Amino acid sequence: MKLTPPSFLPSFSHVRVLVVGDIMLDRYCEGQANRISPEAPVPAVRVTKEFDRLGGAANVALNVRSLGAQCTLMGIVGDDASAHAITAMLGAHGIKNLTYTDNSGVTTQKLRVLSRGQQMIRLDFEQQASDRASRQIASSFKQACQDADIVILSDYAKGCLAHCQDIIQAATELGKPVVVDPKGADFGKYRGATLVTPNLSEFAAVAGQIKSDFGGDLGGGLGTDFWSEGKTPQEVDDRITHHARALCQELGLGAILVTRSEKGMSLIQRQGEPLHLPTAAREVFDVTGAGDTVVATLASAIGAGMSLHEATQLSNLAAGLAVAKVGTAAVTMDELWGLISASNTVQVHKQNDNGGPSQPGPQTNQKVISQDVLREQVLRLKQSGKTVVMTNGCFDILHPGHISYLESARALGDVLVVALNSDSSVRTLKGEGRPVNPLESRSRMLGALWCVDLVTSFDEETPESLISRVLPSILVKGGDYTAEQIAGAVQVQESGGRVMVLDFLEGHSTSRLIEKIKASK
């Protein structure tokens, strides 16, 4: 099963994400390597630039914040300069800091030396967190979790999550989903998690130890060649699905998302159809932190109410953006929206010979959005160069006249927005007994049409206030109106947009249909 990108992004601003895990400071030294050192046969780099970035669980938190969600970070740091640098950056990005200072430890730091965009060497400064510090994290977790909608466990095997089971059990008791970015070959410590996101090599090492009805103990790690050597792509997908379901069954996991580098990613739940996605990356400069981006996007999307399949699709797009950047870097909503807009223009609205879409568009419930979300999406679409067409009406009983009109409106631009009169607004205009179909039904019917991209509603008699807020590129109305008579026309024209009047298809109207039905009784 493959999904097209969603036609819009939900707002993540209300989502509260708690990130717990191994915190790191990523330090970069960048310069020119134009000669060999006279001391040893290695390049000598003349450093011209130094900069710090949040790493590990802190980078996950940064990615969460970059998507607009609220974020709290728990982890262990030392009492040193690296910790102070991390604290400053967390504050600058609006991440709530619940880190624990272990005076006997050090903050993990990874120093990377770059030249011409390529990493030449990495130096790691680290030591395993003390059991006392990791117990402190576990004991403090439950209180912090009460204010969260979803939890991310970012495991880099530095000791912060040594008591991972206590954390998962506490989150489960509170009814909070847990998304785990794992490390190592012992997935037993993640038992009961909602979703685990191993890469293929991690998954292969663990899948080789499964004992289940799917084939017994395979013994040891399988190795990545087990999945691909002499196998067709379908056979590889089937093998991953087969062993992932066994792992979910054995460990009580809700789902496993296997990230497969240039092969994309695979989502397998205990039940239901698996989702195998090709990579969304066009260019790969640096895979550092790509897993952080995936888990942050997944959790934020799930917290915002997206389905697991939709959240996976979104995280795949985010990962494609992340690997195109050098070093650990966060993906922003603007970048995601730009990529989604481009993808939808090409994939969702490419017409076949019959005038319809060549492949399934976004699900109906994705298209129905609030006025606030619509305003945000239209702004992003226009900023990315898309032409947004907007129309309005009651659309009570859909008929061929409506379809012809909406298809003509959609042909004028890249995206068609339909603003629906609410039920009370329809009654004001049409009288008692109308609408025949309530707002929810009318919204779903319009959303099911390939030519309609976004649907919202308004309570007023006219949509002038809504149109003034949204300011589409083109405002369209059907009938014998003049441009001056159309609600919102002045505001659209003053903002540089156009107003157009389209003809209705002769012989079709909702009122006539209702009269015909009454006459036939």
C-alpha positions in Angstrom: 0.0 0.0 0.0 1.3 3.4 -1.0 -0.2 6.8 -0.1 0.0 10.1 -1.9 1.2 13.0 0.3 -1.6 14.6 2.3 -3.0 17.8 0.8 -2.4 19.8 4.0 -0.6 19.7 7.3 -2.4 19.9 10.6 -1.4 22.4 13.1 1.1 20.9 15.6 1.0 24.0 17.9 -1.3 22.3 20.5 0.7 19.0 20.6 2.8 18.4 23.7 5.7 16.0 23.1 7.9 14.7 25.9 11.4 13.6 24.7 13.4 11.4 27.0 16.9 10.1 26.1 20.6 10.5 25.6 21.5 14.2 25.1 24.5 15.2 23.1 26.3 18.3 21.8 27.3 18.1 18.2 30.3 20.4 17.6 31.6 21.1 14.0 34.9 22.4 12.8 34.9 23.3 9.1 37.7 24.4 6.9 40.0 23.7 4.0 42.2 20.6 3.6 44.6 21.6 1.0 47.7 19.8 2.3 49.0 16.8 4.1 50.3 17.1 7.6 54.1 17.0 7.9 53.7 15.0 11.1 51.7 12.1 9.7 50.1 11.0 6.4 46.8 12.7 7.2 45.1 15.8 5.8 45.8 19.1 7.7 42.6 21.1 8.0 42.8 24.9 8.4 39.6 25.6 10.5 37.7 28.6 9.3 34.3 28.0 11.0 33.1 26.4 14.3 29.5 25.9 15.4 27.5 23.8 17.8 24.2 22.0 17.3 21.9 20.0 19.6 22.5 16.3 19.2 20.9 13.0 20.2 17.6 13.4 22.1 18.2 17.2 22.1 18.1 17.1 18.3 14.8 15.1 18.4 13.4 17.9 20.6 14.6 20.5 18.2 12.9 18.8 15.3 9.7 18.6 17.3 9.9 22.4 18.0 10.7 23.1 14.4 7.4 21.5 13.4 5.6 23.9 15.8 4.8 21.4 18.6 5.5 22.1 22.3 8.4 20.1 23.6 9.9 19.1 27.0 13.3 17.3 27.1 14.5 14.9 29.8 18.0 13.5 29.9 21.4 13.5 31.6 24.2 16.1 31.2 27.4 16.7 33.1 28.4 20.0 34.9 30.6 21.2 32.0 30.8 23.7 29.2 28.9 21.4 26.8 26.0 21.2 29.1 25.9 25.0 29.4 25.9 25.3 25.6 23.0 22.8 25.4 21.1 24.7 28.0 21.4 28.0 26.1 20.3 26.4 22.8 17.3 24.7 24.5 16.2 28.1 25.9 16.7 29.8 22.5 14.4 27.3 20.8 11.7 27.3 23.4 12.3 23.7 24.6 11.4 23.1 28.2 14.5 21.8 30.0 14.1 19.0 32.5 17.6 17.7 32.2 19.3 16.1 35.2 22.9 17.2 36.0 25.2 14.3 37.0 28.1 15.9 38.7 30.2 12.7 38.4 29.7 12.5 34.6 30.3 14.3 31.4 28.1 15.6 28.7 28.4 13.5 25.5 30.1 15.6 22.8 30.7 14.6 19.2 33.3 16.7 17.4 33.1 16.5 13.6 35.7 17.9 11.2 34.4 18.9 7.8 36.0 20.0 4.6 34.2 20.8 1.4 31.0 19.5 2.9 32.4 16.1 3.7 33.0 14.7 7.2 36.7 13.7 7.6 36.8 12.5 11.2 34.6 12.3 14.3 35.9 12.6 17.8 33.6 11.3 20.7 33.9 12.5 24.2 31.6 10.4 26.4 31.1 8.1 29.3 28.2 5.9 30.3 25.6 7.6 32.6 25.5 6.4 36.1 22.8 4.1 37.3 21.9 6.7 39.9 21.3 9.3 37.2 19.2 7.0 35.0 17.1 6.0 38.0 16.5 9.7 38.7 15.2 10.1 35.1 12.8 7.1 35.5 11.5 8.3 38.9 10.9 11.8 37.6 9.2 10.7 34.4 5.7 10.0 35.5 5.1 13.6 36.7 6.5 15.1 33.5 4.5 12.7 31.4 1.2 13.8 32.8 1.4 17.1 30.8 2.4 15.3 27.6 0.2 14.0 24.7 2.9 11.6 23.4 6.4 10.4 24.5 9.5 9.8 22.4 12.3 7.7 23.8 15.6 8.5 22.0 18.1 5.7 22.8 21.7 6.2 21.9 22.9 3.6 24.4 24.6 6.1 26.7 22.7 5.0 29.8 19.9 7.5 30.2 17.3 4.8 29.3 18.7 2.0 31.4 15.4 1.8 33.2 13.4 2.1 30.0 10.7 -0.5 31.0 9.8 1.6 34.1 9.3 4.6 31.7 7.1 2.7 29.2 5.0 1.2 31.9 4.4 4.6 33.5 3.4 6.1 30.1 1.1 3.2 29.4 -0.7 3.6 32.8 -1.3 7.3 31.9 -2.6 6.3 28.4 0.2 8.1 26.6 1.6 6.6 23.3 5.4 5.8 23.3 7.5 6.1 20.1 11.0 4.6 20.5 14.1 5.3 18.4 16.0 2.1 19.5 19.6 1.1 19.9 21.3 -2.3 20.2 20.0 -5.8 19.8 17.9 -6.0 23.0 14.5 -4.9 22.0 13.0 -6.6 25.1 13.6 -3.3 27.0 11.1 -1.6 24.7 8.3 -4.2 25.4 4.9 -2.6 25.3 5.9 0.5 23.2 3.4 1.9 20.7 5.9 2.1 17.9 9.6 1.3 17.5 11.7 2.7 14.6 14.8 0.6 13.9 17.0 1.0 10.8 17.4 -2.1 8.7 20.6 -3.3 10.3 19.2 -2.9 13.8 16.0 -4.7 12.8 18.0 -7.6 11.2 20.0 -8.1 14.3 16.9 -8.4 16.4 14.7 -10.3 14.0 17.2 -13.1 13.9 16.4 -13.9 17.6 12.6 -14.1 17.2 10.9 -17.2 18.7 7.4 -17.4 17.4 4.9 -19.3 15.2 6.5 -17.6 12.2 9.4 -20.0 12.0 11.0 -20.5 15.4 14.4 -19.3 16.6 16.4 -18.2 13.6 19.5 -17.9 15.7 21.6 -14.8 15.9 21.5 -11.7 13.8 20.3 -12.2 10.2 22.5 -9.5 8.6 21.2 -7.1 6.0 22.2 -9.4 3.2 19.5 -11.9 4.4 16.8 -9.5 3.3 18.1 -8.7 -0.2 20.5 -11.3 -1.5 18.9 -13.0 -4.5 15.5 -11.6 -3.6 13.0 -9.5 -5.6 11.9 -6.2 -4.0 8.5 -7.9 -3.2 10.2 -10.8 -1.5 12.3 -8.4 0.6 9.1 -6.5 1.6 7.4 -9.8 2.5 10.3 -10.9 4.7 10.4 -7.6 6.6 6.7 -7.8 7.1 6.9 -11.4 8.2 9.6 -10.9 10.9 8.3 -7.5 12.0 4.9 -9.0 12.8 6.5 -11.8 14.8 8.5 -9.2 16.7 5.4 -7.1 17.5 3.7 -10.3 18.7 6.5 -11.4 20.9 7.2 -8.0 22.5 3.6 -6.6 22.6 4.6 -3.7 20.3 1.9 -1.8 18.4 3.9 -1.4 15.3 7.5 -1.3 13.8 8.7 1.2 11.3 11.9 -0.1 9.6 13.9 2.7 8.0 15.7 1.3 5.0 18.1 4.1 3.8 17.9 4.5 0.0 15.0 1.9 -0.1 12.7 4.1 1.9 10.8 2.7 5.0 8.4 0.0 5.9 5.6 0.3 8.5 4.2 -3.0 9.8 1.5 -3.3 12.4 0.3 -6.4 14.2 -2.7 -6.4 12.0 -3.6 -4.7 8.8 -1.9 -4.0 5.5 1.9 -3.1 5.6 3.0 0.2 4.1 6.3 0.1 2.1 7.4 3.6 0.9 10.2 4.5 -1.5 12.6 7.1 -0.3 11.6 10.7 -0.7 15.3 11.8 -0.7 16.5 13.4 -4.0 20.0 14.1 -2.8 21.9 12.7 0.2 24.6 14.9 1.7 24.6 13.7 5.3 22.5 11.1 7.1 23.4 12.5 10.5 20.2 13.0 12.6 17.8 11.7 9.9 16.5 9.2 12.4 15.8 12.0 14.9 13.8 13.8 12.2 11.7 10.6 11.5 10.8 10.0 15.1 10.0 13.6 15.8 7.8 14.0 12.8 6.0 10.7 13.6 5.3 11.6 17.2 4.1 15.1 16.3 1.8 13.9 13.6 0.3 11.2 15.7 -0.2 13.7 18.5 -2.0 16.0 16.0 -4.4 13.2 15.2 -3.0 11.9 11.9 -3.3 8.1 11.4 -0.2 6.0 11.6 0.0 5.6 7.9 -0.4 9.3 7.3 2.3 10.1 10.0 4.7 7.6 8.3 4.2 9.2 4.9 4.9 12.6 6.4 8.0 11.4 8.3 9.3 9.8 5.0 9.1 13.2 3.4 10.8 14.9 6.4 13.6 12.3 6.2 14.2 13.1 2.6 14.7 16.8 3.5 16.9 16.0 6.5 19.5 14.0 4.5 19.9 16.8 2.0 21.4 19.0 4.8 24.9 18.8 6.3 25.0 17.8 9.9 22.2 17.5 12.5 19.5 19.8 11.3 15.8 20.2 11.9 13.1 20.2 9.2 10.7 23.1 9.3 7.0 23.2 8.5 7.7 25.6 5.6 10.0 23.0 4.0 7.5 20.2 4.5 4.7 22.2 3.2 6.7 23.2 0.1 7.5 19.6 -0.6 3.9 18.4 -0.1 2.5 21.2 -2.3 4.8 20.2 -5.1 4.1 16.5 -4.6 0.3 17.0 -4.7 0.5 19.2 -7.8 2.3 16.4 -9.7 0.8 13.3 -8.2 -2.7 14.0 -6.9 -3.9 16.2 -9.6 -2.3 14.7 -12.7 -5.4 13.9 -14.8 -5.9 10.7 -16.8 -7.6 10.3 -20.1 -11.1 10.5 -18.5 -10.4 13.8 -16.9 -10.0 12.4 -13.4 -6.8 11.9 -11.3 -4.3 9.3 -12.4 -4.0 8.0 -8.8 -5.9 8.3 -5.6 -5.9 11.7 -4.0 -5.8 12.5 -0.3 -8.5 11.0 1.9 -11.8 13.0 2.3 -11.3 13.7 6.0 -7.9 15.3 5.2 -9.6 17.9 3.0 -12.1 19.2 5.6 -10.3 21.8 7.7 -11.0 24.8 9.9 -10.8 28.4 8.8 -7.6 29.0 10.8 -5.9 26.0 9.2 -7.1 27.0 5.8 -5.7 30.5 6.1 -2.3 29.0 7.1 -2.3 26.6 4.2 -3.4 29.1 1.6 -0.6 31.4 2.7 2.0 28.6 2.4 0.6 27.6 -1.0 0.8 31.1 -2.4 4.3 31.6 -1.0 5.4 28.4 -2.9 4.0 29.8 -6.1 0.7 27.9 -6.3 -2.5 29.5 -7.6 -5.3 29.0 -5.1 -8.9 29.2 -6.4 -11.7 29.7 -4.0 -15.5 29.4 -4.4 -18.5 29.1 -2.0 -22.0 27.9 -1.8 -24.5 25.6 -0.1 -23.9 22.5 -2.4 -26.9 20.8 -0.7 -27.6 18.1 -3.2 -24.7 17.5 -5.6 -25.8 17.3 -9.2 -24.1 17.5 -12.7 -24.2 21.3 -12.6 -22.2 21.4 -9.5 -19.6 19.0 -10.8 -19.2 20.9 -14.1 -18.8 24.2 -12.2 -16.2 22.8 -9.7 -14.2 21.2 -12.5 -14.1 24.5 -14.4 -13.1 26.3 -11.3 -10.3 23.8 -10.5 -8.9 24.2 -14.0 -8.1 27.8 -13.3 -5.4 27.0 -10.8 -3.4 24.5 -8.7 -5.7 24.1 -5.7 -9.5 24.6 -5.3 -11.0 25.6 -2.0 -14.7 25.3 -1.4 -16.3 27.3 1.5 -19.6 25.8 2.6 -22.5 27.6 4.2 -23.2 26.1 7.6 -26.6 24.6 8.3 -27.9 27.7 10.0 -26.6 29.9 7.2 -28.4 27.7 4.6 -31.7 28.0 6.5 -31.3 31.8 6.5 -30.8 31.8 2.8 -33.1 29.0 1.7 -35.7 28.8 4.4 -36.9 26.0 6.7 -36.4 22.4 5.5 -33.0 23.3 4.1 -30.4 22.0 4.0 -31.5 18.5 3.0 -28.0 17.3 3.8 -26.2 18.5 7.0 -22.9 20.2 6.9 -20.9 17.1 7.7 -22.4 15.1 4.8 -22.0 18.0 2.4 -18.4 18.4 3.4 -17.7 14.7 2.9 -19.3 14.6 -0.5 -17.3 17.6 -1.8 -14.1 16.2 -0.3 -14.7 13.0 -2.2 -14.4 14.9 -5.5 -11.0 14.8 -7.2 -11.3 18.5 -8.3 -11.8 19.7 -4.7 -8.7 20.1 -2.6 -9.8 21.8 0.6 -13.2 22.3 2.3 -14.2 24.7 5.1 -17.4 26.3 6.4 -18.7 29.6 7.6 -21.8 30.6 9.7 -22.5 34.1 8.2 -24.9 34.8 5.4 -22.0 35.6 3.1 -18.3 34.4 3.2 -16.9 37.9 2.9 -15.2 37.8 6.3 -13.6 34.4 5.5 -12.5 35.4 2.0 -11.0 38.6 3.5 -8.8 36.4 5.8 -7.9 33.8 3.2 -7.3 36.1 0.2 -7.2 33.4 -2.6 -5.4 34.0 -5.9 -8.7 33.7 -7.8 -12.2 34.1 -6.4 -14.9 32.3 -8.4 -18.7 32.5 -8.4 -21.2 30.9 -10.7 -24.3 32.5 -12.2 -25.2 35.9 -13.5 -23.3 38.0 -10.9 -21.1 40.9 -11.8 -17.7 41.0 -10.1 -18.8 43.9 -7.9 -21.7 41.8 -6.5 -19.5 38.9 -5.3 -18.8 38.8 -1.5 -15.1 39.3 -0.8 -14.3 40.5 -4.4 -13.0 43.9 -3.4 -10.6 42.5 -0.8 -9.3 39.8 -3.2 -8.7 42.4 -6.0 -7.0 44.8 -3.6 -4.6 42.0 -2.6 -3.7 41.5 -6.2 -6.0 38.6 -6.9 -8.6 38.1 -9.6 -12.4 37.6 -9.5 -14.2 35.5 -12.1 -17.8 34.5 -12.9 -18.4 31.1 -14.4 -21.6 29.8 -16.1 -23.7 27.1 -14.5 -24.7 24.1 -16.5 -28.2 24.7 -17.9 -31.1 22.7 -16.5 -29.6 21.7 -13.1 -30.4 23.1 -9.7 -31.0 21.8 -6.2 -34.3 23.6 -5.9 -35.6 21.9 -9.1 -34.5 18.5 -7.8 -36.3 19.0 -4.5 -39.5 20.1 -6.4 -39.3 17.1 -8.6 -38.9 14.7 -5.7 -41.9 16.3 -3.9 -44.0 16.1 -7.1 -43.3 12.4 -7.5 -44.7 11.5 -4.1 
